[in-house]
Structure formats: structure tokens, C-alpha cells
Amino acid sequence: MSLVEFENVTKEFDGEKVLDGLSFKVEKGEIFCIVGQSGAGKSVTLKHLVRLFVPTSGRVLVDGVDVARASERELWRTRGRIGYLFQSAALLAWMTVADNVALPLRENTALDDAEIEKRTASALAEVELSHAAGKYPPEISGGMQKRAGLARAIVRESDIVLYDEPTSGLDPVTSVTIHRLIRKLNRTRGITSIVVTHDLAGAIAIADRILLIKDGKAAVCLPPAQFLESENPAAKEIVAAMKGDIG
């Protein structure tokens, strides 16, 4: 059984279909990137996994749990396995980096202060941000804020991490750092990563498979090398656009 499954998921807002029979599977330990044009439904797809949205029809399964129909206990347990790196990093400006990272532990666990400090320090070290623990978000760069958000996403020892445009607004060098950390966490912690991104070149660099969403449907889902060579018209269009940007 796949770790994550979308089964013929349709999502409508005010009668307009954003997702239209979307189906795909993500395997345990995979880095799975979702690409597509703005408005294709990429971020909407992510939000279904933690029941920020529920499907109009179809099913979203996380390790066999139907998220939309889960009991509060099942949902709490499932959400506890999932870390979420928001596009903006979503740090609280009045709290230090360390306190931001520790927040999920303080709000959702009964761990004592010593254990919380230990896990927070470990998460910050994983994303190479130990030196910024005492700083406040406005005092650090955008890339460091993203890394702090990533530390917060993994501090509960999540085995699934959702990334919503993790390199948005970052320069190319910082983007490479974020991609390297995604790969590192996959290797060292076995984290299953689902990455929504506009950056096809970055997706090709890190993904095990790439899903292209077009008109709310799965247009193609392939490993990077095959994606680049795909004859699917939507895939050819996005690959051509990437090569044009690089050129």
C-alpha cells in the first residue's frame, strides 16, 4: 500500500473545479514533486492531506486513513506525522527562532522542557541553523527563515513533510541549499517529501518522481529523466519553458 493516495479527487469552489478527478500515489521514503502552472491546484492538493480542504468527491488516504472521513483522534494522529513548510515560512516575529521551532512540541505534546530543548536543538542542527537559535525572524534572511520553518516541520519527528513552494522568493544559491536539505532529510531521516514547486529545474534535481497537474488532472507522473523526454504535450511545454529560462 502506498503511503499517500489520491483517488479520483475532485474539488470545487463556488461550482468551479480546481481538481478534476486527480489520482496519484506517493511511496514511503520518496521525494515527490508536484509542478504545474499557477492556479493548477498544486497547493490545494497539499491542503487536502491535512484536511484544510476536503474533496468534493474522491478520497485522500494517508497510510490507509481516509483523511476527510477520519475521526478526530485519527486526524490528530495523522496530522502528528505530517510537517508542513508554508510558502511564507509563517514564523512568529515576536518569538525567537528556537521558540518558533519548539512551538509544535509545546502545543501538541506533554514533553518536558529539557526534551523540548533537546529536540529543538537537534532540528535546528539538521537544517544548519544552530547559530541563529536566539535570533528573531526579522533579523535573519529569507532563506534562513525557510530553514527555520523546515526545522519546525520536522521537530515532531514527522515522517512526511509537505513543502509549499519552498524556494519561492529565494536566490538561486539559497534555493540550492534548500534542495540539498530536502535531500539530506530524505537520506538521514527517511522522510517522505511532497514538494509543490514552480521550479521545474529544482524538481528535476531532487525528485524521485514528478507529477504535472494540468487542468486539475494528473497529466503525467514520471521520474525526472523520463519527464524530460516525455512526449506528453503539457510536459513538453513546461520543459521547453524551463530550457528557455535557463538559456
MOCORBEL-V500643 format. One record per pair of residues at least 6 apart in sequence whose ideal C-beta (glycine too) atoms are under 7 Angstrom apart, sorted by sequence separation. I is the first residue (numbers start at 1). J is the second residue. D is the distance in Angstrom with one decimal. If there is no record, write none. Layout:
BEGIN
[[I J D] [I J D]]
END
This chain:
BEGIN
[[26 32 4.6] [36 42 5.4] [47 53 4.7] [105 111 5.6] [124 130 4.9] [185 191 4.8] [197 203 5.4] [213 219 6.7] [230 236 6.8] [10 17 6.2] [11 18 5.1] [48 55 6.4] [59 66 5.5] [60 67 4.8] [154 161 6.5] [186 193 5.9] [203 210 5.2] [211 218 6.0] [212 219 4.5] [220 227 6.9] [11 19 4.1] [34 42 5.1] [60 68 6.2] [67 75 7.0] [70 78 6.5] [92 100 5.8] [132 140 5.5] [137 145 5.7] [153 161 5.2] [167 175 3.9] [170 178 6.8] [195 203 6.9] [212 220 5.0] [222 230 6.0] [227 235 6.1] [10 19 5.7] [44 53 6.2] [65 74 5.5] [91 100 4.8] [121 130 6.9] [124 133 5.7] [9 19 5.4] [10 20 5.7] [106 116 6.4] [211 221 4.4] [220 230 5.6] [10 21 5.8] [34 45 6.3] [49 60 6.4] [67 78 6.4] [105 116 4.7] [167 178 5.3] [182 193 5.6] [228 239 5.8] [48 60 4.7] [132 144 5.9] [166 178 5.2] [209 221 6.0] [210 222 6.4] [220 232 4.4] [8 21 5.1] [9 22 4.6] [49 62 6.3] [55 68 5.9] [65 78 5.4] [182 195 6.8] [209 222 6.4] [219 232 6.0] [54 68 4.2] [102 116 5.3] [105 119 6.2] [209 223 5.5] [210 224 6.0] [220 234 6.8] [8 23 5.4] [129 144 6.4] [208 223 6.7] [219 234 4.3] [220 235 4.8] [6 22 5.3] [7 23 5.9] [51 67 5.2] [62 78 5.2] [219 235 6.7] [6 23 5.6] [51 68 6.5] [207 224 5.6] [210 227 4.8] [6 24 5.3] [49 67 6.6] [102 120 4.4] [129 147 5.0] [48 67 7.0] [101 120 5.0] [129 148 6.0] [163 182 7.0] [5 25 5.0] [127 147 4.3] [146 166 6.2] [204 224 4.4] [214 234 4.4] [4 25 6.9] [4 26 3.9] [19 41 4.9] [98 120 5.5] [101 123 5.6] [129 151 6.2] [212 234 5.8] [2 25 3.8] [3 26 5.7] [18 41 4.6] [22 45 6.8] [101 124 6.1] [127 150 5.2] [179 202 5.4] [183 206 5.5] [212 235 5.6] [2 26 6.2] [3 27 6.2] [51 75 6.1] [127 151 4.7] [146 170 6.9] [175 199 6.9] [182 206 5.7] [204 228 6.9] [2 27 5.6] [3 28 4.4] [19 44 6.3] [126 151 6.8] [18 44 5.3] [19 45 6.7] [98 124 6.8] [179 205 5.8] [212 238 6.5] [124 151 5.2] [142 169 5.9] [143 170 5.4] [175 202 6.2] [179 206 4.9] [80 108 6.9] [123 151 4.1] [126 154 6.6] [142 170 6.0] [50 79 5.6] [166 195 6.5] [161 191 5.3] [163 193 6.5] [167 197 6.8] [123 154 5.4] [143 174 3.6] [150 181 6.4] [154 185 6.5] [159 190 6.9] [163 194 7.0] [165 196 6.1] [166 197 6.9] [50 82 5.9] [97 129 6.8] [123 155 4.2] [146 178 5.9] [159 191 6.1] [160 192 4.8] [161 193 5.3] [162 194 5.2] [163 195 4.3] [164 196 5.2] [165 197 6.0] [167 199 5.6] [11 44 6.0] [49 82 6.6] [159 192 6.3] [163 196 6.5] [165 198 6.5] [50 84 6.6] [143 177 6.5] [147 181 6.9] [97 132 5.1] [98 133 4.0] [120 155 6.1] [167 202 6.0] [97 133 5.5] [98 134 6.7] [119 155 5.6] [96 133 6.8] [96 134 5.5] [97 135 5.5] [200 238 5.9] [9 48 6.8] [96 135 6.6] [96 136 5.9] [97 137 6.9] [201 242 5.6] [11 53 6.3] [200 242 4.5] [93 136 6.5] [97 140 7.0] [11 55 5.7] [12 56 4.6] [93 137 5.2] [4 49 6.8] [10 55 6.4] [11 56 5.3] [93 138 5.7] [201 246 6.7] [9 55 4.7] [10 56 5.0] [91 137 4.2] [10 57 4.7] [101 148 6.3] [10 58 5.7] [100 148 6.0] [104 152 6.3] [108 156 7.0] [9 58 3.6] [103 152 6.8] [8 58 4.3] [101 151 4.6] [105 155 6.0] [7 58 5.5] [9 60 6.2] [97 148 4.9] [101 152 4.7] [104 155 5.9] [105 156 6.5] [7 59 4.4] [100 152 5.9] [104 156 5.3] [102 155 7.0] [6 60 5.8] [91 145 5.8] [101 155 5.4] [127 181 5.7] [5 61 4.3] [89 145 4.3] [4 61 7.0] [89 146 5.3] [91 148 5.9] [4 62 5.7] [91 149 6.3] [89 148 6.6] [90 149 6.5] [126 185 6.7] [3 63 5.7] [89 149 3.7] [1 64 6.1] [86 149 6.5] [85 149 5.0] [85 150 5.3] [85 153 4.8] [84 153 5.9] [83 153 3.1] [83 154 5.3] [83 156 6.9] [83 158 3.7] [80 156 6.3] [82 158 5.8] [85 161 6.6] [81 158 5.8] [85 162 7.0] [87 164 4.7] [81 159 5.5] [82 160 4.7] [83 161 4.4] [84 162 4.9] [85 163 4.8] [86 164 5.7] [87 165 4.4] [81 160 5.7] [85 164 6.6] [82 162 6.4] [85 166 5.8] [87 168 5.4] [49 162 6.2] [46 162 5.0] [46 164 5.8] [43 164 5.5] [46 194 6.7] [46 196 5.5] [31 182 6.6] [43 196 5.8] [42 196 4.3] [31 186 5.4] [34 194 6.9] [29 190 5.4] [32 193 6.9] [34 195 6.9] [30 192 5.8] [31 193 4.6] [32 194 5.1] [33 195 4.6] [34 196 4.9] [35 197 6.2] [29 192 5.8] [28 192 5.7] [31 195 6.7] [33 197 5.9] [35 200 5.5] [26 192 6.5] [26 194 6.1] [35 203 5.6] [33 203 3.8] [42 213 6.0] [41 213 5.6] [40 213 4.6] [33 207 4.0] [40 214 6.6] [31 206 5.5] [32 207 6.8] [35 210 6.1] [41 216 5.2] [31 207 5.3] [32 208 6.7] [36 212 5.8] [31 208 5.1] [32 209 5.6] [33 210 4.9] [34 211 4.9] [35 212 5.5] [36 213 4.0] [30 208 4.8] [36 214 6.3] [30 209 6.8] [32 211 6.8] [34 213 6.3] [24 211 5.5] [3 192 5.6] [4 194 6.9] [22 213 7.0] [22 216 6.3] [24 218 5.3] [20 215 6.5] [22 217 6.1] [23 218 6.0] [20 216 3.5] [21 217 6.0] [22 218 5.9] [19 216 4.6] [20 217 5.4] [24 221 5.7] [18 216 5.8] [17 216 5.6] [35 238 6.6]]
END
